[in-house]
Amino acid sequence: MPIICSFYGILIRMYFNDHEPPHFHVVYAEYKAKITIDNFEMISGQLPKRAFELVCDWAELHQHELTHNWELCQNKSTPLAISPLK
């Protein structure tokens, strides 16, 4: 599963040919979660509140790039790196 971004100890990943709805995976320490691209809803797993807020802030800034990467992964193409939250 490619890592598309990393910031503040948070890893953002996408699987190739993953199931709907469009989403990305987050790993932070021992926490894991799946978050939708369209409305940033946590559909599984859990994250500390502050980590979730940071991920949502980042995702809002890069929603278009996340959507593009989702499409790439659905076609079994390598997703592009996305700039971290600063």
Solvent accessible surface area in square Angstrom, and as a share of the most:
residue,aa,sasa,rsa
1,M,82,0.37
2,P,31,0.20
3,I,88,0.45
4,I,4,0.02
5,C,8,0.05
6,S,59,0.38
7,F,12,0.05
8,Y,132,0.50
9,G,58,0.55
10,I,1,0.00
11,L,47,0.24
12,I,0,0.00
13,R,61,0.22
14,M,1,0.00
15,Y,91,0.34
16,F,89,0.37
17,N,85,0.44
18,D,21,0.11
19,H,98,0.44
20,E,114,0.51
21,P,61,0.39
22,P,47,0.30
23,H,1,0.00
24,F,0,0.00
25,H,19,0.08
26,V,1,0.00
27,V,31,0.18
28,Y,68,0.26
29,A,76,0.59
30,E,137,0.61
31,Y,62,0.23
32,K,139,0.59
33,A,5,0.04
34,K,53,0.23
35,I,0,0.00
36,T,7,0.04
37,I,5,0.03
38,D,104,0.54
39,N,91,0.47
40,F,34,0.14
41,E,93,0.42
42,M,57,0.25
43,I,62,0.31
44,S,49,0.32
45,G,54,0.52
46,Q,117,0.52
47,L,18,0.09
48,P,46,0.29
49,K,156,0.66
50,R,145,0.53
51,A,4,0.03
52,F,52,0.22
53,E,65,0.29
54,L,27,0.14
55,V,0,0.00
56,C,25,0.15
57,D,70,0.37
58,W,0,0.00
59,A,0,0.00
60,E,117,0.53
61,L,124,0.62
62,H,26,0.12
63,Q,61,0.27
64,H,154,0.69
65,E,71,0.32
66,L,0,0.00
67,T,56,0.32
68,H,77,0.34
69,N,1,0.01
70,W,14,0.05
71,E,91,0.41
72,L,38,0.19
73,C,0,0.00
74,Q,52,0.23
75,N,113,0.58
76,K,141,0.60
77,S,45,0.29
78,T,100,0.58
79,P,11,0.07
80,L,105,0.52
81,A,89,0.69
82,I,10,0.05
83,S,65,0.42
84,P,54,0.34
85,L,26,0.13
86,K,197,0.84
